Amino acid sequence: MKTSSLRTRRSGIALSLREAVLPARLLFVAKTTLAAGLAWTIAPHMPGVTDEYPYYAPLGALVSMYPTLMGSVRSSLQTLFGLATGIGLATLVVLTIGPTWWTVPLIIGVGVLLSGTGWFGVGREYVPMAALFVLAVGGQDAEDFSLGYLTQMAVGVVIGLLINVVIAPAPLTGEAEARVRAFREQLAQHLHDIGSAVSESWPPEHEQWADDAASLADTTAILRAALAEADESRLGNPRARGPRGETQHIHDELAALDRIAHLIRDISDATADTIWDRPAAMPLDPVLPEPLSAACHAVADVIARGEPSSSESHRERSEAARAIRLLLEQVDDRTLDVRRTMGPGVLTAMHLRRILILSAGPAKTDDE
């Protein structure tokens, strides 16, 4: 178990490192570097007292950079809104009582309270931060500092937005599609593992498939978030024009895989209950493991194929339908012989048939 856990951590670290140097990520790094450099170059040439605070321009460029265009616009506006609110709170103190031992923490508290309203999005942290900077750093020059702070941040934000428009980020559609495809392969492998488990000597030596079933729902949630980000990456993006940027087919595929994942989890839980004799266990007749295993493997092949219209897919679907039919015949025969419903066999056969229908695609799913 320790070796397996160590291997999993190493695999996670390697995956994180690979994602950090993906072309899209490296482009994002280059754009952020360019925006910060331009902001630092332009900032000292701003008029009036604002040129005394050039270090805030690169910060503005940094907060404006986001993997998607709409995300950049949203985070930029939210940050400026948070800054303006924090500066406004500090200005009230400066123009009235002034910074004291109790007004500074009071304004910070009000800023933290306002940041929890949800009005400021990613700019919520800048509400109390801007107020503190104006009161603590601005000092006697709080008015000039406030003007310079907000102006230079806005300069950096504008530069960052311009960089993101001129060098538009690639839509995240391809990445989302690849992750959904990997999820399909994960589901197929999980069903293969169940098929192998029921045909092993009991209890099976390999238990990882039972533990992995719980992670399927988490994977689905992560994929939904990735797909939502892919949809956002298309908004206002000139590189998302044409059919290559469409995501509806990915939404449809993920919806089907989500339903398949629920069915596989149900099969996995019922099988694990029976194998390890848990409280919810139902007995599995000794003649059923072989046809049940064959049906799981056949349906897993259909899931992995993913392309329902190909000739190879039609052949695999026919083999899977036949394997399910043989399993059902065995279940029916044993039910009559022993006068007892074969719990795991019935449930698995029903779910495998449903998975086979879902794997056929939207056209056939609608006719269920």
C-alpha positions in Angstrom: 0.0 0.0 0.0 2.9 2.4 0.8 4.5 1.6 -2.5 1.3 2.2 -4.3 0.7 5.5 -2.5 4.3 6.7 -3.3 3.8 5.8 -6.9 0.6 7.7 -7.0 2.2 10.8 -5.5 5.1 10.6 -8.0 2.7 10.3 -10.9 0.8 13.3 -9.6 4.0 15.4 -9.4 5.1 14.3 -12.9 1.6 15.3 -14.2 1.8 18.7 -12.6 5.2 19.4 -14.0 4.0 18.4 -17.5 1.0 20.7 -17.3 3.3 23.5 -16.2 5.2 23.4 -19.5 2.3 22.8 -21.9 2.5 25.2 -24.9 -0.7 27.1 -23.8 0.8 27.6 -20.3 4.2 28.8 -21.7 2.3 31.2 -23.9 0.5 32.5 -20.9 3.8 33.0 -19.0 5.3 34.9 -22.0 2.3 37.2 -22.3 2.3 37.9 -18.5 6.0 38.7 -18.7 5.5 41.0 -21.6 2.6 42.8 -20.0 4.5 43.3 -16.8 7.6 44.6 -18.7 5.6 47.0 -20.7 3.7 48.3 -17.7 7.0 48.9 -15.8 8.4 50.8 -18.9 5.3 53.0 -19.3 4.5 53.7 -15.7 7.3 56.3 -15.0 6.0 58.4 -17.9 2.5 58.9 -16.4 1.6 62.5 -15.7 1.5 64.2 -12.4 2.3 62.5 -9.1 1.3 59.1 -10.5 4.8 58.6 -11.9 6.0 58.3 -8.3 4.3 54.9 -7.9 5.4 52.9 -11.0 5.6 49.6 -9.1 1.8 49.2 -9.1 1.6 49.1 -12.9 3.2 45.6 -13.2 0.9 44.4 -10.4 -2.1 45.7 -12.4 -0.8 43.8 -15.4 -0.4 40.7 -13.3 -4.0 40.7 -11.9 -5.4 41.3 -15.4 -3.8 38.2 -16.9 -6.2 35.2 -17.1 -6.3 32.1 -19.4 -9.4 33.4 -21.1 -10.3 36.8 -22.5 -13.6 37.2 -20.6 -11.9 36.0 -17.4 -9.3 38.8 -17.9 -12.0 41.4 -18.4 -13.9 40.2 -15.4 -11.0 39.9 -13.0 -9.6 43.3 -14.1 -12.9 45.1 -13.4 -13.4 43.3 -10.1 -9.9 44.2 -9.0 -10.3 47.8 -9.9 -13.7 47.9 -8.2 -12.2 46.4 -5.0 -9.3 48.9 -5.1 -11.6 51.8 -5.6 -13.8 50.7 -2.7 -10.8 50.2 -0.4 -9.4 53.6 -1.3 -12.8 55.2 -0.7 -12.9 53.7 2.8 -9.5 55.0 3.6 -10.3 58.4 2.2 -13.2 58.7 4.6 -10.8 58.2 7.5 -8.2 60.6 6.1 -10.8 63.4 5.6 -12.4 63.0 9.0 -10.7 61.5 12.0 -7.5 60.4 10.5 -5.5 57.2 11.0 -5.5 56.3 14.7 -5.2 53.1 16.8 -8.8 52.4 16.4 -9.8 53.8 12.9 -7.2 51.7 11.0 -8.4 48.3 12.4 -12.0 49.5 12.1 -11.7 50.3 8.4 -9.8 47.0 7.8 -12.7 45.2 9.5 -15.2 47.0 7.3 -13.2 46.1 4.2 -13.1 42.4 5.2 -16.8 42.5 5.8 -17.5 44.1 2.4 -15.2 41.6 0.7 -17.4 38.8 1.9 -20.5 40.1 0.1 -19.5 38.5 -3.2 -19.7 41.8 -5.1 -16.0 42.0 -5.8 -15.2 38.5 -7.1 -11.4 38.0 -7.3 -11.0 41.7 -6.3 -12.4 41.1 -2.8 -8.9 40.8 -1.2 -8.0 44.3 -2.5 -10.8 46.0 -0.5 -9.1 45.8 2.9 -5.6 45.7 1.3 -6.1 49.0 -0.6 -7.5 50.7 2.6 -4.5 49.5 4.6 -2.0 50.7 2.0 -3.5 54.1 1.8 -3.6 54.6 5.6 -0.3 53.0 6.4 1.9 53.7 3.3 0.3 56.9 2.0 0.6 58.7 5.3 0.6 62.5 4.9 0.4 62.0 1.1 -2.6 59.7 1.2 -4.4 61.7 -1.6 -1.4 61.5 -4.0 -0.8 57.9 -3.1 -4.4 56.9 -3.7 -4.4 58.6 -7.1 -1.1 57.0 -8.0 -2.0 53.6 -6.7 -5.3 53.4 -8.6 -4.0 55.0 -11.8 -1.0 52.8 -12.1 -3.0 49.7 -11.4 -5.4 50.7 -14.1 -2.5 51.3 -16.5 -1.2 47.8 -15.8 -4.7 46.4 -16.3 -5.2 48.1 -19.6 -1.8 46.9 -20.9 -2.6 43.3 -19.7 -6.0 43.4 -21.5 -4.5 44.7 -24.7 -1.8 42.0 -24.6 -4.6 39.4 -24.2 -6.5 40.8 -27.1 -3.6 41.1 -29.5 -2.2 37.7 -28.6 -5.5 35.9 -28.0 -5.3 32.7 -25.9 -6.3 29.5 -27.7 -9.7 28.2 -26.8 -9.6 25.5 -24.2 -12.0 23.3 -26.3 -9.3 20.8 -27.3 -8.0 20.4 -23.8 -11.6 19.8 -22.4 -12.3 17.3 -25.2 -9.0 15.4 -24.4 -9.9 15.3 -20.7 -13.4 13.9 -21.5 -11.8 11.3 -23.8 -9.5 10.3 -20.9 -12.5 10.0 -18.6 -14.1 7.6 -21.1 -11.0 5.5 -21.0 -11.0 5.6 -17.2 -14.6 4.3 -17.1 -13.8 1.5 -19.6 -10.8 0.5 -17.5 -12.8 0.5 -14.3 -15.4 -1.8 -15.9 -12.6 -4.1 -17.1 -11.3 -4.2 -13.5 -14.7 -5.2 -12.2 -14.9 -7.9 -14.9 -11.5 -9.2 -13.8 -12.4 -9.0 -10.1 -15.5 -11.2 -10.3 -13.6 -13.9 -12.3 -10.7 -14.1 -9.8 -10.5 -16.4 -6.8 -12.5 -14.8 -4.1 -11.9 -12.6 -2.4 -9.9 -10.9 -5.2 -6.4 -9.8 -4.5 -6.8 -6.5 -6.3 -9.0 -4.0 -4.4 -8.0 -0.8 -6.0 -11.0 -0.8 -8.4 -13.4 -0.7 -5.5 -11.6 2.3 -4.0 -11.4 4.1 -7.4 -15.2 4.0 -7.8 -15.7 6.8 -5.3 -13.5 9.1 -7.3 -15.7 8.9 -10.5 -18.1 11.5 -9.2 -15.3 13.9 -8.3 -13.8 13.5 -11.8 -17.1 14.4 -13.4 -17.4 17.6 -11.3 -13.8 18.5 -12.3 -14.6 17.9 -16.0 -17.8 20.1 -15.8 -15.7 22.9 -14.4 -13.1 22.4 -17.2 -15.8 22.4 -19.8 -17.4 25.6 -18.4 -13.9 27.3 -18.6 -13.7 26.1 -22.2 -17.0 27.7 -23.0 -15.8 30.9 -21.4 -12.6 30.8 -23.4 -14.6 31.1 -26.7 -16.4 34.3 -25.7 -15.0 37.2 -27.7 -12.1 35.1 -28.8 -11.3 35.5 -32.6 -9.5 32.1 -32.4 -12.7 30.4 -31.5 -14.5 31.0 -34.7 -15.8 28.2 -36.8 -16.8 24.6 -35.9 -13.5 23.8 -34.3 -14.5 25.9 -31.3 -17.9 24.3 -30.7 -18.4 22.5 -27.4 -22.0 21.1 -27.6 -20.8 17.7 -28.7 -18.5 17.6 -25.7 -21.3 18.6 -23.3 -23.4 15.7 -24.8 -20.6 13.2 -24.4 -19.9 14.3 -20.8 -23.6 14.0 -19.9 -23.7 10.5 -21.3 -20.4 9.5 -19.5 -21.8 11.0 -16.3 -24.8 8.7 -16.4 -22.5 5.8 -17.3 -20.3 6.6 -14.3 -23.2 6.4 -12.0 -24.2 3.0 -13.3 -20.6 1.7 -13.1 -20.4 3.0 -9.5 -23.6 1.1 -8.7 -22.2 -2.1 -10.2 -18.9 -1.6 -8.4 -20.6 -1.0 -5.0 -22.9 -4.1 -5.4 -20.0 -6.3 -6.5 -17.8 -5.1 -3.7 -20.5 -5.7 -1.1 -20.9 -9.3 -2.4 -17.1 -10.0 -2.6 -16.3 -8.8 0.9 -19.6 -9.8 2.4 -20.7 -6.4 3.6 -24.0 -5.8 5.3 -25.7 -4.9 2.0 -24.3 -8.0 0.2 -26.5 -10.2 -1.9 -25.3 -13.7 -2.9 -23.9 -14.3 -6.4 -24.6 -17.7 -7.8 -21.3 -19.7 -8.6 -22.3 -20.1 -12.3 -22.7 -16.3 -12.8 -19.1 -14.9 -12.4 -18.0 -16.1 -15.8 -20.8 -14.7 -17.9 -20.9 -11.5 -15.7 -17.2 -11.0 -16.3 -17.5 -11.5 -20.1 -20.4 -9.0 -20.2 -18.4 -6.4 -18.3 -15.4 -6.8 -20.6 -17.5 -6.6 -23.7 -19.3 -3.4 -22.6 -16.0 -1.9 -21.5 -14.7 -2.3 -25.0 -17.7 -0.5 -26.3 -17.2 2.4 -23.9 -13.5 2.7 -24.8 -14.3 2.8 -28.6 -16.3 6.0 -28.2 -17.2 6.2 -31.9 -20.6 4.6 -32.3 -20.8 4.9 -36.1 -17.7 2.9 -37.0 -17.9 -0.6 -38.3 -15.7 -1.8 -35.5 -18.0 -0.2 -33.0 -21.0 -2.0 -34.5 -19.2 -5.3 -34.2 -18.2 -4.6 -30.6 -21.7 -3.5 -29.7 -23.2 -6.7 -31.2 -20.7 -8.8 -29.1 -21.6 -6.8 -26.0 -25.3 -7.2 -26.6 -24.8 -11.0 -27.0 -22.8 -11.2 -23.8 -25.5 -9.3 -21.9 -28.1 -11.6 -23.3 -26.2 -14.7 -22.2 -25.8 -13.2 -18.8 -29.5 -12.6 -18.6 -30.3 -16.2 -19.7 -28.1 -17.5 -17.0 -29.7 -15.3 -14.4 -33.2 -16.4 -15.5 -32.2 -20.1 -15.5 -30.7 -19.9 -12.0 -33.6 -17.9 -10.7 -36.0 -20.6 -11.7 -33.7 -23.4 -10.4 -33.0 -22.0 -7.0 -36.2 -19.9 -6.7 -34.2 -16.9 -5.7 -33.4 -13.6 -7.5 -29.8 -13.4 -8.4 -29.2 -9.9 -7.0 -25.8 -8.8 -8.3 -26.4 -10.6 -11.6 -29.7 -8.9 -12.2 -28.4 -5.4 -11.3 -25.3 -5.8 -13.4 -27.2 -7.0 -16.4 -29.7 -4.2 -16.2 -27.0 -1.6 -15.8 -24.8 -3.0 -18.6 -27.7 -2.9 -20.9 -28.3 0.8 -20.0 -24.7 1.6 -20.5 -24.8 0.0 -23.9 -27.7 2.2 -24.9 -26.0 5.3 -23.6 -22.9 4.5 -25.5 -24.8 4.6 -28.7 -24.9 8.4 -28.7 -27.7 11.0 -28.5 -29.7 9.7 -31.5 -30.4 6.3 -29.9 -30.6 7.6 -26.3 -33.6 9.7 -27.2 -35.5 6.6 -28.3 -35.2 4.8 -25.0 
